[in-house]
């Protein structure tokens, strides 16, 4: 692609679409010129942010009819497949928010569309760009814990009742399950830290709290309303009338290279954090919090015959707190990489293949927990879609 100014559109320009503001760089060769959203207030805000003369519409097809070099797709999960397939046929470079789709077949159709049209597909797994996880991966690559053999991830989500059980996330038809919708991030990071994909899963989960609380009487999903005073969950009302996704899950994953991983997710904790423990044959790493200034503990010494427990590691590391844009430094970094990819192609930190394998693992884990924990294999990427 030439060095002319990139003309960029956003499908789903409200909500998560705010991410694309980092791509609006009129003085550096990139400009938001078109926005699409079903919310008129979002479009009004887009005009204020990007200029009164931008193209705005509530129909993604009208946006894709514009002369664009790149497009961000930041719509709800159940629309990703439709929007991505259409965009890849019209626009040279596409940024697609995670998860790639809510089914394995949907992911494969998106990958096929990118290959058919020769378009550049970028999937927004932004946790690969968070300072703390980049540092953890660097430590692993340096051999700080030897050969990785195991990963444990605990995901505490305090705002589940403020968000996911009030809006479209509460229904399987829209997300498959929160083990996929939220877990896609963590599954991808497990794959990234270990350098291995999941081959087989077994999972358990249930709807243990929110199905017992008062629902909206009109049957219409509400809007997320995240507040510190929304605690404990049993004191709240106004949850979605339709609700069939799990609010707690536990997964065991058999990865390549004989690596074992576990992932646990709960949507009614008082705190919010992703806590990873990565164990190797020469030590272990653990992040205490996932913000840009939170520590990474490294234990790689045995202090006594019985070992003992030390809350602080033998060494303590930190990510780059100076780079602290949204999502722990990820938002600006991931958009910068996408713009470079849109212009020149090349390798990216997050990849479509990895995004597909994250969804495939999340889908099969969800199927397992809904079938009594039966172990299920992960379908590999079809040969004709491999890069």
Buried (B, 14 or more C-beta within 10 A) or exposed (E): EEEEBBBBBBBBBBBBBBBBBBBBBEEEEBBBBBBBBEEEEBBEBBEEBBEEEBBBBEEBEEBBEBEBBBBBBBBBBBBBBBBBBBBBBBBBBBBBBBBBBBBBEBBBBBBBBBBEBEBBBBBBBBBBBBBBBBBBBEBBEEEBBBEBBBBBBBBBBBBBBBBBBBBBBBBBEBBBBBBBBBBBBBBBBBBBBBBBBBBBBBBBBEBEBBBEBEBBEEEEBBEBBEEEEBBEBEEBEBBBBBBEBBBBBBBBBBBEEEBEBBBBBBBBBEEEBBBBBBBBEEBBBBBBBBBBBBBBBBBBEEEEEEEEEEEEBEBEBEBBBEBBBBBBBBBBBBBBBBBEBBBEEEEBBBBBBBBBBBBBBBBBBBBBBBEEBEEBEBBEBEEEBEE
